[in-house]
Amino acid sequence: MKRGAVETILGAVVLLIAIGFVFFGARSIDLQDHDGYQLTARFLKVGGLDRGSDVRISGVKVGSVIDRSLDDQTFEAVVTFTVRKDLRLPADTEAGVTAEGLLGGKYLRLFPGTATEMLPPEGEIVQTRDFRAIEDTVSEIIFLATDAK
């Protein structure tokens, strides 16, 4: 009898830990409705930018990426994202895909411009900065170093 009680208690502890992991995972995932208005931007290269990735201005989250698709006419990546309702972006705002670090995730970084005209909801950011992988930068440095000789 003693062994059965210990196994039952141990099973309950494991079950509680599993429920804790599920709860933590559910809180970590952005399952809420994407409040705000939608914008799009086109890129030649988006790296590992995925649905749910942050949209940030100066490191502060202001929205989320809600879709990525391929324009089959121009073969550009079209990124659709939301921006907070209370935030109006100038028409000359730039968008760039940035990595959080060498091994970190990717996010969409916005560089607000200075224009007086604002981007309308469902508008498109025309000026973009494509994602640059570390491999691209290293190969460019090697090319420049070997070309200088």
C-alpha positions in Angstrom: 0.0 0.0 0.0 2.8 2.4 0.8 4.3 2.0 -2.6 1.0 2.8 -4.3 0.6 6.0 -2.4 4.1 7.2 -3.2 3.5 6.5 -6.9 0.2 8.4 -6.8 1.8 11.4 -5.2 4.7 11.3 -7.6 2.3 11.1 -10.6 0.3 14.1 -9.3 3.5 16.1 -9.0 4.5 15.2 -12.5 1.0 16.1 -13.7 1.2 19.5 -12.0 4.6 20.3 -13.5 3.2 19.4 -17.0 0.2 21.6 -16.4 2.6 24.4 -15.4 4.6 24.0 -18.6 1.4 24.1 -20.7 0.2 27.3 -18.9 3.6 28.9 -19.3 3.7 28.0 -23.0 0.2 29.4 -23.6 1.1 32.7 -22.0 4.3 32.9 -24.1 2.4 32.5 -27.4 0.7 35.6 -28.7 -2.9 34.2 -29.0 -4.7 37.5 -28.6 -6.4 39.5 -31.4 -4.0 41.8 -33.1 -5.3 45.2 -32.1 -4.3 48.1 -34.3 -4.2 48.7 -38.0 -2.5 46.7 -40.7 0.4 47.7 -42.9 2.5 45.8 -45.5 6.1 46.0 -46.6 8.0 44.1 -49.4 11.4 42.6 -49.0 13.8 40.6 -51.1 15.0 38.7 -48.0 13.2 38.3 -44.7 15.4 35.8 -43.0 13.5 33.9 -40.3 10.8 36.5 -39.7 7.7 34.5 -38.8 4.1 35.1 -37.9 3.9 36.4 -34.4 7.3 38.1 -34.6 7.5 41.5 -32.9 7.2 44.9 -34.7 9.4 47.4 -32.8 10.3 51.0 -32.8 13.4 51.9 -30.8 13.3 48.5 -29.1 9.7 48.9 -28.0 7.0 46.4 -29.2 4.3 48.3 -31.2 2.7 45.5 -33.1 3.1 41.9 -34.5 3.7 40.3 -37.8 0.5 38.6 -38.9 1.3 37.1 -42.3 4.2 36.4 -44.8 3.5 35.6 -48.4 5.3 35.6 -51.7 4.2 37.9 -54.5 4.4 35.5 -57.5 4.8 38.4 -60.0 7.8 40.2 -58.4 9.0 37.2 -56.2 9.2 39.6 -53.2 8.3 38.6 -49.7 5.2 40.6 -48.6 5.0 41.0 -44.8 1.7 42.1 -43.3 1.8 43.4 -39.8 -0.2 45.4 -37.2 0.7 48.6 -35.5 -1.0 50.0 -32.4 -4.1 52.1 -33.1 -2.8 55.2 -31.3 0.5 55.2 -33.3 0.5 57.1 -36.6 3.6 56.6 -38.7 4.9 59.1 -41.2 4.7 58.1 -44.9 8.5 57.9 -45.3 8.8 55.3 -42.5 11.3 52.5 -43.3 11.0 48.9 -42.3 13.9 46.4 -41.8 14.2 42.8 -40.6 16.6 42.7 -37.7 18.0 39.8 -35.5 18.0 40.1 -31.7 21.5 38.6 -31.7 23.6 35.9 -33.2 21.2 33.2 -32.2 18.1 35.3 -31.4 14.8 35.5 -33.3 14.0 38.1 -35.9 11.7 41.1 -35.6 10.5 43.8 -37.9 12.1 47.2 -37.0 10.4 50.4 -38.0 12.4 53.6 -38.6 9.8 56.5 -38.5 10.4 59.2 -41.0 9.8 62.9 -40.8 7.0 63.4 -43.4 3.9 65.3 -42.4 1.7 62.9 -44.3 0.8 59.7 -42.4 0.5 56.1 -43.6 -3.1 55.1 -43.9 -4.5 51.8 -42.5 -3.9 49.0 -45.0 -1.1 51.2 -46.4 2.3 50.0 -47.6 5.8 50.9 -46.4 7.8 51.5 -49.6 11.3 51.9 -48.1 12.6 48.7 -46.7 15.9 47.2 -45.6 16.4 43.6 -46.4 17.6 41.1 -43.8 21.4 40.7 -43.8 22.6 37.4 -42.4 25.9 37.2 -40.6 27.2 35.0 -43.4 26.6 37.8 -45.9 28.5 40.3 -43.8 31.4 37.9 -43.3 31.7 37.0 -47.0 31.6 40.7 -47.9 34.5 41.5 -45.4 36.5 38.5 -46.8 35.9 39.8 -50.3 37.0 43.3 -49.5 40.1 42.0 -47.6 41.2 39.7 -50.5 40.4 42.3 -53.2 42.6 45.0 -51.5 45.8 43.0 -52.1 
